[in-house]
Amino acid sequence: MNYPTDAKGRYLRIPTPLKREEQPTHSLQPRINWIERHKRFIVWYQRKLGLSDYGLLWFVFFKGIIVAVIIDKVIFN
């Protein structure tokens, strides 16, 4: 398959048509709202702290370590 390229030989991004969203059933609606709300919160949090995607991953990694240490101290000591 031939993909379109620019003058320098780089591949061009091919726009794909958007899929129509199917209407979820009522039982899944609250779950989807929580997922979408969580995604929006992550984007807001990242912008507020001014972190890149990579920086956000490191921040969350160290935050997890700190939470694990606190839980360890509270439960096992």
Backbone as a ProteinNet text record, in pm:
[ID]
protein_1_A
[PRIMARY]
MNYPTDAKGRYLRIPTPLKREEQPTHSLQPRINWIERHKRFIVWYQRKLGLSDYGLLWFVFFKGIIVAVIIDKVIFN
[TERTIARY]
85.1	0	89.1	57.6	135	73.5	154.9	110.6	158.3	78.3	120.4	238.8	331.7	448.5	457.8	533.1	554	676.9	722.1	834.3	964.1	978.1	1100.5	1093.6	984.9	971.5	913.5	869.8	809.4	664.3	618.1	479.7	385.3	273.6	172.2	66.5	8	-100.6	-227.3	-293	-416.5	-532.4	-613.9	-727.5	-827.8	-873.4	-972.6	-1106.6	-1213.4	-1344.6	-1379.7	-1446.3	-1487.2	-1600.8	-1595.9	-1702.7	-1815.3	-1934.6	-2049.4	-2051.3	-2067.7	-2072.1	-2206.6	-2196.6	-2318.4	-2372	-2500.3	-2562.3	-2546.5	-2478.9	-2462	-2593.9	-2600.5	-2720.1	-2719.6	-2832.1	-2843.7	-2756.2	-2731.4	-2650.2	-2503.9	-2456.5	-2317.3	-2297.1	-2401.6	-2388.6	-2314.2	-2346.4	-2269.9	-2122.9	-2093.5	-1955	-1876.7	-1935.3	-1868.7	-1846.8	-1942.9	-1926.2	-1806.4	-1786.9	-1674.2	-1542.3	-1539.2	-1416.2	-1382.4	-1479.9	-1456.5	-1419.2	-1483.3	-1452.7	-1308.5	-1265.8	-1129.6	-1028.1	-1056.3	-966.1	-954	-1066.4	-1061.9	-984	-997.6	-924.2	-774.2	-731.4	-589.2	-534.5	-607.5	-562.7	-553.7	-654.2	-654.6	-535.2	-510.8	-401	-266.6	-252.2	-127.8	-103.7	-207.2	-192.1	-163.9	-228.8	-209.8	-65.7	-8	129.4	231.3	185.9	275.4	369.5	320.4	402.9	378.8	484.9	470.3	412.4	381.9	332.5	436.6	561.4	669.6	686.1	680.1	690.1	575.3	456.2	339.9	356.2	412.1	434.4	530	638.4	731.9	666.9	589.2	521.3	428.4	350.6	255.9	330.7	443.8	525	572.6	631	680.9	567.2	456.4	339.7	292	294.6	256.2	349.6	479.7	577	549.9	524.7	498.8	372.7	266.9	141.9	163.3	239.2	266.1	344.7	441.8	519.9	431.6	345.2	254.9	160.9	102.7	12.5	88.2	210.7	292.7	316.7	349.8	377.1	251.3	137.4	13.3	-36.6	-35.1	-94.2	0.5	126.2	216.5	301.9	285.6	362.7	273.1
-117.4	0	123	217.3	340.2	447.1	500.8	607.2	740.3	845.5	975.1	1032.1	1093.7	1155.5	1300.4	1380.8	1520.2	1530.2	1651.1	1673	1613.1	1602.6	1548.3	1396.8	1335.3	1190.9	1144.9	1238.5	1201.3	1162	1067	1023.8	1130.6	1147.7	1244	1173.8	1246.5	1192.4	1193.9	1082.6	1070.7	1092.8	1194.4	1214.2	1100.7	1051.8	944.9	1003.3	956.4	1009.3	969.8	1059.3	1032	931.8	841	743.4	805.3	772.8	818.2	742.8	816.7	752.5	682.7	558.8	484.9	527.6	531.4	568.5	453.1	477	367.7	335.4	213.6	176.8	250.3	255.1	330	272.1	141.7	82.9	124.8	158.4	198.4	348.8	426.5	572.2	627.7	590.5	645.7	606.5	486.4	441	523.4	551	631.6	773.2	827.5	961.8	967.5	866.2	865.5	856.6	775.4	761.6	893.5	955.1	1082.5	1191.7	1192.7	1291	1272.8	1147.7	1119.3	1164.1	1141.2	1184.7	1337	1406.9	1553.3	1603.4	1535.6	1575.1	1558.9	1450.8	1428.7	1539.7	1576.2	1683.9	1815.6	1844.7	1968	1970.9	1858.7	1845.7	1866.6	1808.4	1819.9	1964.6	2030.7	2170.5	2261.6	2236.9	2320.6	2312.3	2192.4	2174.8	2206.4	2220.7	2252.2	2138	2015.5	1897.7	1841.9	1786.4	1712.6	1575.6	1497.4	1361.7	1280.9	1294.1	1221.5	1266.5	1397	1449.3	1403.9	1397.4	1351.9	1205.4	1123.3	982.4	968.8	1046.2	1040.3	1090.9	1198.5	1253.8	1150.1	1083.3	983.5	862.7	826.8	716	744.7	862.4	895.5	916.7	967.7	982.4	844.9	746.2	610.1	550.8	577.8	527.9	589.3	718.6	787.4	732.9	713.3	660.3	518.2	436.8	299.6	297.8	386.4	393	436.8	534.4	580.7	468.6	398.3	287.4	178.3	150.5	50.1	88.5	215.1	260.7	257.1	292.1	297	157.2	67.5	-64.6	-159.8	-162.3	-265.1	-219.9	-96.6	-50.6	3.7
0	0	0	-84.3	-93.6	-3.8	84.1	171.6	114.8	128.3	73.6	150.9	77.3	138.6	94.1	169.5	132.4	42.2	13.9	-77.5	-24	107.6	167.5	188.9	150.4	163.8	295.2	380.6	507.8	485	562.8	550	603.9	534.6	576.2	658.9	748.6	828.7	745.4	742.2	665.8	761.8	738.1	829.1	813.9	926.7	924.7	966.7	906.9	944.8	1087.8	1156.3	1293.1	1294.7	1389.3	1403.6	1484	1444.3	1522.6	1653.4	1759.3	1890.4	1907.2	1950.9	1978.3	2113.9	2124.6	2250.9	2348.9	2461.3	2558.4	2627.2	2674.9	2749.2	2882.2	2947.2	3072.4	3182.3	3179.7	3285.3	3273.9	3152.7	3134.6	3144.9	3139.6	3137.6	3259	3382	3495.7	3490.9	3445.7	3438.4	3337.4	3223.8	3121.4	3172.5	3243.4	3298.4	3392.8	3474.6	3567.6	3492	3387.8	3309.4	3240.8	3176.7	3108.8	3208.2	3323.8	3427.9	3477	3491.7	3535.9	3431.6	3303.8	3197	3195.1	3211.6	3214.1	3334.1	3449.9	3569.4	3549.1	3484.2	3459	3369.6	3265.2	3176	3252.1	3335.7	3414.6	3509.9	3578.2	3673.9	3604.9	3486	3411.1	3368.3	3320.8	3278.6	3397.8	3510.1	3628.2	3678.4	3676.1	3721.1	3612.4	3489.2	3378.6	3344.2	3351.1	3326.4	3186.9	3128.8	3003.3	3037.3	2933.5	2958.9	3035.7	2996.6	3062.1	3207.7	3229.3	3365.2	3452.7	3395.1	3470.1	3511.2	3422.1	3456.8	3574.4	3576.2	3687.9	3816.3	3804.7	3922.2	3983.8	3902.3	3951.6	4008.6	3947.4	3998.4	4140.9	4161.4	4294.8	4394.3	4348.5	4434.7	4482	4393.3	4430.3	4532.8	4518	4616.2	4752.7	4756.2	4883.5	4949.2	4872	4926.6	4978.7	4905.8	4950	5080.4	5095.4	5218.8	5335.2	5311.7	5418.8	5460.5	5364.3	5397.1	5471.4	5429.8	5497.3	5642.5	5668.1	5804.7	5891.4	5833.1	5910.2	5942.3	5845.5	5863.9	5937.1	5898.9	5950.5	6068.1	6114.4	6230.2	6338.2
[MASK]
+++++++++++++++++++++++++++++++++++++++++++++++++++++++++++++++++++++++++++++

